Amino acid sequence: MGIRGLTGFIDRNQHLLHSYELHNCPVVIDGNNFYHFLYYGRHVRCSFGGDYDTYRKRVISTFQSFKACGITPYVILDGAYTVDGRKLKTSLSRARGRIRLVDCASNTERGTVLPSLAYDTFMQVLAELEIPHATCQFEADGEIAVLANKLNCPVISNDSDFYIFDMSGGFLPLDYVDFNVLTKPKTDELDEYSFLAVRKYCIDDLIESFDGLNRSVLPVFASMLGNDFISASAFESFYRHFKVPKIISKKFHLPPKLHKVISVLHWLHSRVEDTSKVEEKLLEFVNCERREKVQAMFRTSVSGYCDVHNFQGFDLHKFFFCTASEGKYQISASEEFLQYGGSSFPQWFLEASGLGELSPFILNAAVLHRVIMLCQMEDLKQDSSYTCSESIRNVLYGILLKDGHFDSKTCTVSQVPTNCASKIFEKNVDADEEANRNSEENHVKQSVASFDNDAVSSESVCMDTGNVDESFSGIDGEANDEVGENEQNDDLISNRNGETADVEDDNDELSTLADQEETCLVQADAQPSKQWCIEEYGRLNKSLKKSLIEPVFKVSHIVLPGLTELSSLPQETCREILWGAMQIDHVWIEQFSEDLKLFVACLVAWSRSAQPKLSHLHLDAVIVSVLVLTANLVLERRSQRKNTNTESVESDLHVQVDTENEMNALGSALGKPLQCSSLYSLDKKCVDIIQTCETCTSGFLEELRQKLTKYHRQPPVFNRKTVYEPQVTHAFAQLQACVVDALNLNKLLHLPVSNPRPAQLINGTLLYNLFNELMVRPRPDLFLASLIGSDSLLQGVYMLFRSQVIGYVGEEQYVDQSSLQGNKKSRKRKAKDKKKSAEEGKSDSWKEESEEPSEISTVAGFDVANKFSLLSMVE
């Protein structure tokens, strides 16, 4: 949630933090905050769309540090946003900020954007390492505080809310946790032990700094500073009346903008302990017309910090520590965790959401019918990268909306759209020519000015990575704590009854937005409502737009099931739905190994839907990326094996196996003997990259890694001659959009196929570097053959993989490689011609001013104006 200015206050007053050795104890980790921190704080590149293999290693090494010190982590993640809509404005503000960060990064300025598959990578590592984790039904901050109190252990996070929660085990800010394992030598009293050096905050230290301050007023203090419940601007009159007392400020280091922190504390510690009377005094400074609304927000904010002993959702303590005699703990739903129409979720859905098997994106779409498609690293001049995968989301939405909403009289069962033309708007709100002339702030304000208030109230929701953006304080500490502080106002008021006031409408045309939406609905018989659609907020150029997305309820010949039907649906039927949603022939996809099937389906969907169209070089870069990352994974596994006999045998093998042995090995992997001549003509054999890499020697795989190190590990250097090309990143961002939506649909369908692992498939730096290298090569095929090995096992699998995808998609779906190179050369040629024209213009003007006749400009073939012309003369 975040309290405005509090992180900066603590950072500047280090006496409130104490050195602490963390070891041999449990800790509760704010999961959303943590996986953001591990990406930014461990310096994983994100400028080219995400280096997931590097990120995976950072996450693993962090949890290994915990294990080495005897620390048992319990990772708790956010679920859907609460239904009272209190964070809608903050969510949209951060979505706008993310677009601005992408814009900055695209211009090689400072800016970091969490890649879209970071959440899934983090969750896969948690499952791989068997780290205890759970996903709350709504925001996790309060639940984390309760669990920490029950375990009497500290919380690890960067969220400034934990400076206010009364937690017996204290709070460990992530910025002050050193993950390098230290060792304490053995003494007469203690044995040797390993620990992490951290800085610990206890609420008592803050209270003791102010004589007479009672801990019961700290929630009031946090609310007055401003958070996602209430803006600090509600108490501007109070701040004008109470200045910083000199006698108090001597105890603290304060920049001018944090003076109000001490103002609030000084005023509170001199007041009565009764919170209700404090509230009464505060409201005296609020305008009478706004007092009732401010009071409702204030009480909601205060109550969010008070109860740190009772879970609001399911019992996390029983979830983790249910004894065998008690039986398996059955997750129950909170009062607000319901489908959008008010009906209860089936038990399997509650279990899957609690275990983290369903992403927050799914929960948000199911509970609120509203999602925010957070901008990736992409070309802001193009359509949003998520347009490419809209047809997959249509099917996902159809399953989520089916129960309690599907009515054959009002909803037409339709096929999966091939052109993603499923929006119910005839035109986008932000596509208005007049809106495009406005400033970015007003532009976005117009996009979101109209909210429906037709059923259960709702709140903004984000994708997997978006949800965590809401709670992350980040490496910059105060900077992210202050996000949206200047933008927040009281135009959007939320309360527990779900009443959400509209954003202030400064333009006359905005008053008709709701009417425009209503007339644009395809379903004439249905009342215009999110009940029948999902409200998506996505990017339009450098601003936001809102669209109602119509789901589909039939794929091929199968009518989509609702949530209640999914638990009894055969896996074969779920697989048919998945392949139907991605428009993949279920027979053709069997030519790929289980771990590749869904990713290959994403490649097909990407190749068909990407705009601008792809070339073969895009596909080549992706396949080589998969080969390299898989080879690295195989090498990593081998290094961890304890069977030294196998390793010693492999080390004696030559780096490059001879052609005959390679053919035999590939034939063994594919289940059929092969001849050398048939290597490049295979079209009906299984593509299994892991098995192929396992067949190769460690020496060969190591050589492959070394050849591609400069593309994989070294980011490109940008200068006047080499500039960042966002259109390259945009193409691969569309692939990631397909993967994100395919992962979510596969999860909802109970994993009929294995989920792909981003760390094994995608590295943004490698894709960007490799694609640009292929673009300048006259023969990219020969270049790749030299990298992979012209007659190696991997070359054979690469050719087989490539031919299968291109053959299935069709050559017509790809643009000619020469046209891309031609466009690039054309841009360079235009720049050169322009420069040449300017130089010729100067030369002509010089000639006009010259008194020498043009006839004597050459002598015996020698240009007198060019002293180097003599070098070209032939004796």
N, C-alpha and C positions, 0 to 999 in steps of 0.2 A: 504494500500500500504506500508507505513512505510518508514521512513527516517533513514538511518544508523547512530546510535549514538546520535540522537537528544533527545530521551527519557532519556537516561542516563545523558545528559547534563542538562536537566531541573531538573531531580531528585537531582542533586548535587548543584543546584543553586536555592534554595527555594525562594529567593527574587523575582523570576519571577512569583511566584504563590501567590495569596492573599486569605485570609479566606473570605468565602461568605456564606450567609444564603439563601438556595434555597427553595422558597415557592411561592404559588399562581402565577404560571406562566407556560407557555408551555416550553417544552424542546424537542429537536430532538435527538433521540438516534440512534447511529450506531448499528443496530440490530445484524449484524454478530459478531461484537466485543463484544456486550453485552451478548449474550447467551453463548459465550465461557467464559466470565468473571464470569457469575453467576454459571457456573459449577465448574470452578477451584477456583474462589475467595470465594465461599461459601462452599468450602470443601466437595463437593459431591464425593464419591468414584467412581473410574473408573477402578480399577485394575481387576475387574471380569466381565467387560462388560457393566456396567452402572446401577446405582440405580435411575431409572426414577421417582419413586414415591417421593423419597427425593428431586430430582431436581425440580419436579413440585411444591413442597411446597416452595422451595427457590425462584422460579420465582414468585409465587403468593404473597409471603410475601414482595418481593421487590416492586411489583407494588402497593401493599396495602400501603406501606410507601409513595409512590408518592401521592396516593389518600388522605392519611391523611394530607398531607402538601399542598393540593390544586394544585399539579403539574399535568399538562396534558402531558403525553408522546406521542410522535409521533415516531414510530419505523420504520426505513427505512432499508431494507435489500438488499444485493447484488443479482443481477440476474446472467446472463451468463457472462463469460469473454469476453472482446472485441476481435474482429476478427483479430486484427493485430499481435497476438501472442507474445506480449511483456512480458507476465508472464509465458510463458511455462517453461523456465529454473527454475524460482523460484518455480513454482508448483511442478516440479519433484524433486527439491532439498528438499522441505518440505515433499514430499511423502517419500523420502528416510529417512529423519529425523524422521518421524513418525514410520517407521519400526524399527529404532534404539531405539526409546523410548519404543516400545513394547518389544523389546529384553531386554532392561534394566529392565522394570517392571516385565518381566517373570523371571528374576533372582533376584527378590525382591530388586532391586535397585531403585533409584529415577527415576520416569518417569510417566507422565500423558498423557493420550490419550483420546480425546473427544469421547464418545460413538456414534455409528452410528445413534441412534434414538433420540439424543438430539435435533436436529433441529425440528423434528416433534413434540416432546413434547413441545418445546418452542412455536411453532406456534399454537398448540392446546390450550395452556394457553392464548395466545393473543386473540384467538377467544372466549374462555370461558369468559374472563374478558371484552371483547369488547374494547380492546385497539386499538386505531387507528394505522394501519400499512400498509405498501406498500412495494412491491418488485420492484426494478428498473430493467430495461432491461439489464443493464450492471453494472459495478462497481458503488457503491453508494456514494463514498466519496464526489465527486463534487456536486452531487444532494443534499446531506445532508447539505453542506455549503450554497447552494442557498436557500433551504427551511428555514434554520435558519436565514438567513439575511432577508427573507421576513417576518418572524414572529418576528424578532428582539429578538431572544432568544438564550440561549447557546446550545452547542452540548455536549453530553455525549459520550465519547469513550475512548479507550486507543491507538488509532491509531495516531502516531506522525505526520501524514500529517496535522492534524488540528492545529498544532502549526504554520503552514505556511499560511493556508487559512485566508484571511482577513474577519473575522466575527464580526459583530457589537455586538453580544450578548456574545462573549467570548467562551472559551472552558473549559470544566470540565473533567479533566482526571479521569478515573474510579478508579484508584488506590487511589485517594484522595477524594472519595465520601463515606461518612458514612451513611449507610442506616438505622441507628437507629434514630427514630423520636425524635426530641428534641422540647421542648415547651418554648416559650418566654412568660414570665408573662406579665400581663396587666400593662400598664403605663398610665400616664395622656395623652400621645400623641397617643399611639397605643393600640389596643385591643390585647388580648392574641392570639397567633398564633403558629402553629407547623412548623418546618422547618428541612431540612437536612443540616448538616454541610459539606461543600465542600471546595475545593481549586480551585480558578478560575484563568485562564490564559487569558491575553489579549495581542494581538500582539503589542500594543503600548508600553507595558513594555519592550519587547525585543528591540524595535527600539530605545527607549529612553536610553537604556544602551550603545548605540554607537552613539556618536555625528556625525551627518551628514548622518547616515544610512537612506536610503529611502526604504519604504515598497515595492516598485516595484522590488527591487533586491532580495527579500526573495525567490521567486520561483527559482532564479538562485542559491541562497545559498542551497536550498533543493536539487537541481539537482546535485550540486557539491559534496554533501555528499553521494549521491547514493540512489537510490530507485528501484522500479520494472521497471522503464523505462530505467534507465542507471546505470551502475556500477561506484562506486567511483574510481575504478582502471583506468578509462579513464583519470583521472586528476592527476595521480601519479607524473608526472613531475612538475605540479604546486605546489603540496605539498612539493616537495623537495626544491623548490626555496623560499617558503614563510614560515618562522618560526613564532612562537608565540611571539609577542612583549611583553616585560616584563611589560610595563606600562598598557597594556590592561588586561593581565592575572591576575593582582592583584584583579580585580573586581569579578573574578569567581573562583570557585573551580573546578579544572580539573584534572582528572587522565591522565596519558600519552597518552592513546589511543584516548582521546577526544581533544587533543591539536589542531587538525586540524579544529575543530568547530570555535575556536577563530581566527585561521589563515584565514579562509574563510571570516568571518565577518569583520575582520580588513582590509583585502584587498578590500572587496566590498565597505565598507563605505568610503574608500579613492579614489574610482574610480568615474567616471562620472555616472550620473543617467540613461543614455541611455542604456537599456538592450542589444541592438544590439551591442554596442561598448564593453560592458562587454563580450559578447559572442565572439567577435573578439579577445579580449585580451586572453581569456581562450584558444581558439583554437590554439593560437601561440605555446602553450606548447604540442600540440598533434602531433604525428607523421603524416607526410603528407599523407602516404598511408591510414591511418585510419581516417583522419580528416573529410571527407565527411560523413562517417557513424556515427561518434560521433556527428557531427553537427545535423544530422537528429534525433538522439535519444535525444539530448539535447533540441532541440526545442519542441519535443513532450512532454518531461517532464515538461518544463517550462509552456507550454500552459495548462497543466492539473491543475495548481494552480491559473491561472489568472482570469478566468471568474467565479465569484461567484455571479452573478446576473441573469443568464439565464440558464434554465434547458436544458441539452443536450438530454434527453429523453422526456417522457411525463411530463406535468406540475403537480408536486406534490401538489402545493398550491391549484390549482383548484380541484384536486382529493379529497382533504380533506375538502375544504371550498366552493365548488360549491353551489350556492344559489338555492332555489327552482325555482326562476324565470328563472334562466339559464338552468334548466333542468339537467339531469344526465350527468356528465362529461364523454365523450367518450375517452378512452385511445387510443392514436395514437402511431405508431411505429417510432422509430428513423431511420435514413438512413441505419444504419448497422444492425438493428434488423430484419434480414431476415432468411429464411430457407437456408440451406447450398447451395442449388442450385440457390439461388438468388430470389426466389419467396416470396411473402408476406405471412405472417401468417393470418389466418382468424381472424375476430374481436373477437370471443369468446376466442381465445387463448390469444390475447393481454389483454383482460379483466381479464381472470383467472390468467395470470402471474403477472399482476399488483396488484391483490388482494392477492397474495401469495398463491393461490390455487394450483399452479404448482410449484414444487420444482426446485431449480437451476439445479439439475441433469437433469431434463427434458429439461430445456432451453438449457443447454450446449450440450446435445445430438442432439437437433433439430437444433441449430445454427451452431455448430462446428463439429459435428460428432466425438467428442473426449471426453472421460471421464477418470478420474483417480479414481480407486477404492481404497479408502484410507484404509490402514490396520487397522483392529480391534485388540482388545486384543485376541490373538489366538496363536496357536502352530505354530511357524515359520518353523518347520520341516514338517508340512503338507501343502497340497495345500491351496491356498487362500480360506477363508471362503465364498467368493462370487461365487466360482465355484458351490456351492450348489444351487444357485438361478439363474443360467445362463439361464435356459429355460424360466423363467418369463421375463427376460430382452429381450430375443429374440422377444417376442411378442410386448413388449413396443417399441423396435427399429423398428419393422415392421410397426407399426402405424405411427411413426415419419418420416420414410423414404418413405412411400407410395406415397405421393403427389409429382408429378414432377419427380419421380425417378423410379417408378415401370414400367417395360416393360416386357411383357410376353415373348418376344423373347430372352431376356438376363437374366431374373431373374426367377428361377424356384420356383413355389409355392409349399411349403413343409409343412408337418405337424410339430407340435411342437416336437422338439427332446426330447427323453426321457433320453438320456445320456449326454445332453449338449454338444454333439460333433459338434458344429456349428462354430468352429474357421476355418478360411480360411488358416491359416498357417499349414503346415505339421509338423513343429517343432518350438518351441519357440526360440526366439533369445537368451534368457538368459539360455536356457537349455544346451547350448554348454559346453562340458566338459572343454575346454580351458578357457572359460569365467568364469567358476566356480572357477578356480584356481587363477583368478585375485583378486585384492583388491576390496572392495565394491564400491569404487568410480568409478574405471574403469569398473566394472561389470555393473553398472547402466548406465554408459556413453555409453557402447556398445548397451544396450537395446534400447536407445533412439536416436541412431546416425542417423537413417534414417527417414526423414519426407517427406511426399508427398507434392508436390507443384502443384497439378493438378487442381485446380479449384479456388474457393474462398479461400483465406488464412484463417488459423484458429489458435486457441490458446488453451492452455490446459484448461481443465475444471475439476471440482471436483464434488463429490457427495455432498449431502446436507451439511454434516458436513465438507466436504473438502473445499467448497467455503469459508466458514468463516475462515478457517485456514489461508487463504491468507491475511486477514486484521487484524488478531488478534495480538495485541501486548503482551497480556497476563499479568499474575501476575508478572512475572519476569521483566517486563518493558523492559529494554534495551536488555535483552537476546533474546527475540523474535524479537525485532527491528532489531537485527543484523543477523537474520537467513539468511543464504546464502551469507553473505557479502564476506566471504573468497572463496566461491565456484563460485561466479559469475565472468564471464569474458566477453570478447567481441566476443566470438566465435559465439554466437547467437545474431544476430542483427535484430531488427524489426523496421518497419516504417509504416506510415499510408497507404502505398500502399499494405501492406500485404506481402512484401517480407521478407522471413525468411531464413537466411543463416543457413546451416547445422552446427551441433555441430562438432567441430574439430575432425577429424578422425585420430587417432594415430595408428590404427591397419590396416594392409592390408586387412584382411578379411572383415572389415566393409564396404569396398567399394562395396561389392557384396550383401549387405543386401537388397537393393531395388530390385535387380534382383531375389533374393530368394523369396521375397514376391510376385513378379509378377508371377513367375512360379507356386506358390502354390495356386493361386486363383482357386476356383472351377468353377467360371463363366468364361469359356474360351473366350466367345464372348465379355465380358465386359472389358473395359480398367481398369487395376488395380487402384482402386481409393477408397477413403473414401466415395465417392458419394453413393456407394452401401452398405457400411458397417459402423459400428461404431468402432472407434479405442479406445480400452480399454488399460489402463496402470494398471497393477495389480501386486501383489506380487508373486515372485517366490523365495522360501526360504527366504533369507534376502535381496533380491534385487528386482528390478523392471523388468517386462517384458512387451512387447507390443504385442497385439493381435488384429487382425481384426475380429470382430464378425459379422457373417452373420445373418440378421434378418429372421424371417419367415413371410409369408404373408397370411397364412391360419391356422385357428384353428378349428379342427374338420371339420364341414361342412361349416364353415363361412369364407369367404374371408375377411381379415381384412380391415377396412375402413381407409382412410387417415384423416388428420386433418380437411379437409373441409367437410367431411361427418359426422364427429362425432357429430356435433351440432344437426343434424336432426335424429340421430340414436335412436330408442326406448330404454328405460332403460332395457327392457327384453333382447334385443340383446346384449347390453353392458355387462349385467350380464352373458350371455352365453359365451361371449369372455373371461371374467375374469375367470370363472370356467374352461373353456377350456384351458386357459394358465396355470392354476394350476393343470390341470388334475383331476378335482373334479366333481363328479356326482351331478348335480343340485338338484336332489330329495333327495339324502342322506344329503346334507348340510342343508336342511330345518329343520333337527332335532335339530339345535342349534339356540339360540336366535340371533337376528340381530346384536348385538354388538360383538358376538363371531365368526360369520361365517368366516370372512376373516382370523382371527387369527387361527381358526381350519384348514382352508385350508393351511395356512403356516405350521402348525404342520404336516400335511400330506405330503406336499412337502419336508419338512425337514426330516421326517422319511424315505422317499424313497431315497433321494439324499445324505444324510450326509455320509461323509467318514472321519474317520472310521465309521462303522455302529453303530447305537444307541442301547441301551438296554432299557428295560421297565423303569429302574430307571431314565433315562433322562426325559421320558414322565411324570413319577410320580412327579419329582421335579417341572416341569413346571406347571402341573395342580394344585399342592398344592400352588405354587407361585401365580397363578391366584386367588385361593380361598382366600389366606391371604390378597393380595393387594385389592381385591374387598371388603372383610370384613372391611378393614381399611377405604376404601372409603365410605362405608355405615355408619360406625361410624362417620366419618367426616361430612357427610351430616346431620346426626341426631343431632350432636352437634350444627349445625348452624340453625336448625329449631327453630322457635319461638313458635311453638305449644306446650306449656308445659303440656297440658292435656295428649297428646299421650305419651310424655316422662315419665310422672309420672306413667301411667299405665304400661309401659314397665319395669320400675324400680322395680315394685312389683313382676314381674314374676321370676320364679326360673332360675338359670343359665342354667340348662339342662332340656329341656322339655321332658316329658315322651314319651316313644316310640309310643304310640297310637296317641298322639297329633301330633307328628312329621310326622307320616305316613299321617295323615289327611292334615297337612299343605303342605307336599310335593305333595300329590295328588291334592290339590287345585292349587298349582303352575303349575303342569303338566296338569291340566284339566281333571283328571280322578281319582276316589277313588282308594287308594292303600291298599293292605294288607301287613303286616309285611314281609311275606314270599316272596313277589314279589319285595322287595326293590332292591335286587341284580340281578334280572333277567330281568330288563327293557331293551329293546333294540330298541324301536321305539318311545320314548318319547322325548320331547324337553328339551335340557339342557340349563337352564337359571340361571347362577350363581348369577347375581344381584338380580333377583327376590327371589332366595332361601335365599340369605343373608338378604334381606329385611324382610323375614319371620322369621328369627332367632331373638332372643332377644339380646339386647345390651350387657347384661351380658355374654351370651355365646360367642358372637363375641369378646368381650374384653378378655375373658379367652383364646380363640384361639390365639389372638395376643400375649398375655403374654407367652404362651407356645412356640411360635416361635420367640420370641424376640432375643434370643441368636443366632439364625441362620440369622435373618433378620437384626439386628442392629449391631452385633459384627463381625468385620472381623476376619478371622482365623489368628492365630499366627504361624509364621513359625520359625522353629528352625532346629536343626540337624536331629531330628526324623520326623518332619512334614515339608515337602517342598511344594512349589507351584507346582501345576500340570497343565501346560498349555493345556493339552489335554482335560481337563474338560471344561475350558473356551472356547476352540476351538469349542466344540460341540454346545454350546449355542450361540457362535458367528455365526455359520451357520444358526441357527434359526433367529437371528437378521437380517442376510443378506436376508433371505426369506421375512421377514416382511418389510424391507426397500423397496425392489423391488415390493412387492405386494402393498404397499401404493402408490408408484409412478404410477403403472399401474391403480390402482383404481381411483386416482386423474385424470389421463388423460382421463379415460372413464366417467368422470362426476359423480363419486361416486355412482355406481349402488348398492353398499352395504355400510354400515357404516364403516368408517375407525376405526381400533382398536386403543385404547389409550395405548401407552407403559407404562404409569404410573400405569395403572390398571392391567398390565399383566406381566411385566418383572422387576426383581430386581436381578442384577448380583451377589451381595453378598449372597442373599438368595439361589439362584440356586446353587452356588458353595458349600456353607456350607451344604445345604440339601442333595445334591447328594453325597457328601463325607460321610455324616452321614449314608445315606442309604447303601452305599457300605460296611460299616463295620458291619451292622446289619444282624444277621443270618435270621431274618424274617422281612424284610422291610414292608410287608403289615400290620403286627401287630403293628409295630412302628408307621406307619402313622395313623392307626385306633386309637391309643392312643392319637395322637396329635389332630386329627380332631374330634374324638368322635365316638366310635364304632357303635352306632346306631343313629347318628345324621343326620339331614337333609344334611349337607355338605358331610358327608361320602357317603350318597346315591348318591348325584350329582357327587361326585368324581368318584365313581365306574361306574356310567353311562357314564360319560365323557370318562373315560379311556377305557372302553370296546368298546365304539363306534369307537374311533380312531384306536385302535389295531385291531378290527374286520375289519375295512375298509382297513387299510393299509396291514394287513396280518402279521401273526406271523413270517413268514420267513424274513421279513424286519428287524427284531430286533435280535441282538445277545443274547445269553444266559447270564443272569446276573452272573451266577457262573463263566463264563469264564473271565469276567472283574475282579471279586474278586480273581479268580485264578491267573490272570496275576499280580495283585497287590501283592498277597501273594508270588507269585513266585519271584518277584523282591526282596521282603524282605528276602525270604528264601535264595536266591542266595547270598545276602549280608551277611547273618548270616553264611552260609556255607563257604563263603570265609574267614570270620573272624575266624570261627572254624578251618578251615584248617591251617590258619596261626598259631593259638594257638597250634594245634596238632603238627605242624612242629617244633615249639619251644620245645614242650614237648618231641618229639622224639629225638631231638638233645641233650636235657638234659639227656635223658635216655642213649644215646650212650656214653656220657661223664661220666656217673655215674659208680662208681666202684662197687656198690651193685648189686648182682645178681637179676634177675627178679623174681626168685622163692620166695624171701622173701618180695615181695612188699605187700603181704597181710598176716595178722595173724588172724586166726579165723574169717574170713569175714571182717576184718578191714583193710582198705587201709591205709598203713603207710604214703603214699604221700598226703593223704587227711584227715586232722584232724577232719572234719565234718562227716566222714564216720561212726564214732562210733554211731552217732545219729540214724542210720538206723538199728542198731543191735537189734535183738529180744531176750528178756530174755528167 
